[in-house]
Amino acid sequence: MLLDRDDPAQNQHRFYEIRWQATLLDAGAVVRTWGRKGGLQRLQVTPFDTLEAAGRTELV
Protein backbone atom coordinates (compact mmCIF):
# COMPACT_ATOMS: atom_id res chain seq x y z
CA MET A 1 0.00 0.00 0.00
CA LEU A 2 1.37 3.39 -0.96
CA LEU A 3 0.15 6.71 0.42
CA ASP A 4 1.25 9.97 -1.19
CA ARG A 5 0.95 13.61 -0.17
CA ASP A 6 1.87 16.37 -2.58
CA ASP A 7 1.10 19.96 -1.67
CA PRO A 8 3.42 22.33 -3.59
CA ALA A 9 1.90 25.37 -1.85
CA GLN A 10 3.18 24.05 1.51
CA ASN A 11 6.29 22.35 0.05
CA GLN A 12 5.06 18.92 1.19
CA HIS A 13 6.09 15.91 -0.91
CA ARG A 14 5.82 12.87 1.35
CA PHE A 15 5.08 9.18 1.06
CA TYR A 16 4.40 6.13 3.26
CA GLU A 17 4.58 2.55 2.00
CA ILE A 18 3.84 -0.72 3.81
CA ARG A 19 4.29 -4.15 2.24
CA TRP A 20 4.78 -7.84 2.99
CA GLN A 21 8.08 -9.24 1.77
CA ALA A 22 9.44 -12.80 1.81
CA THR A 23 12.75 -13.27 3.66
CA LEU A 24 15.45 -15.94 3.78
CA LEU A 25 15.36 -16.61 7.53
CA ASP A 26 11.73 -16.06 8.52
CA ALA A 27 8.51 -16.59 6.60
CA GLY A 28 8.41 -12.88 5.84
CA ALA A 29 8.47 -9.35 7.13
CA VAL A 30 6.38 -6.22 7.15
CA VAL A 31 8.47 -3.52 5.50
CA ARG A 32 7.59 0.13 6.09
CA THR A 33 9.25 2.96 4.18
CA TRP A 34 8.47 6.66 4.60
CA GLY A 35 9.95 10.08 4.07
CA ARG A 36 10.23 12.97 1.65
CA LYS A 37 10.17 12.19 -2.05
CA GLY A 38 13.63 12.63 -3.51
CA GLY A 39 15.14 12.96 -0.04
CA LEU A 40 16.18 10.81 2.89
CA GLN A 41 13.97 7.76 3.39
CA ARG A 42 13.41 5.77 6.55
CA LEU A 43 12.98 2.01 6.59
CA GLN A 44 11.70 -0.35 9.27
CA VAL A 45 11.57 -4.15 8.87
CA THR A 46 9.57 -6.30 11.31
CA PRO A 47 9.93 -10.10 10.82
CA PHE A 48 7.01 -12.50 11.39
CA ASP A 49 6.52 -16.27 11.22
CA THR A 50 3.36 -15.93 9.12
CA LEU A 51 1.36 -13.29 7.28
CA GLU A 52 -1.54 -14.01 9.65
CA ALA A 53 0.67 -13.22 12.67
CA ALA A 54 1.59 -9.91 11.07
CA GLY A 55 -2.09 -9.11 10.55
CA ARG A 56 -2.84 -9.68 14.24
CA THR A 57 -0.07 -7.32 15.40
CA GLU A 58 -0.48 -3.59 15.97
CA LEU A 59 2.52 -1.87 14.40
CA VAL A 60 3.43 1.43 15.98
Secondary structure by P-SEA (a helix, b strand, c coil): cbbbbbbcccccccbbbbbbbbbccccccccccccccccbbbbbbbbbccaaaaaacccc
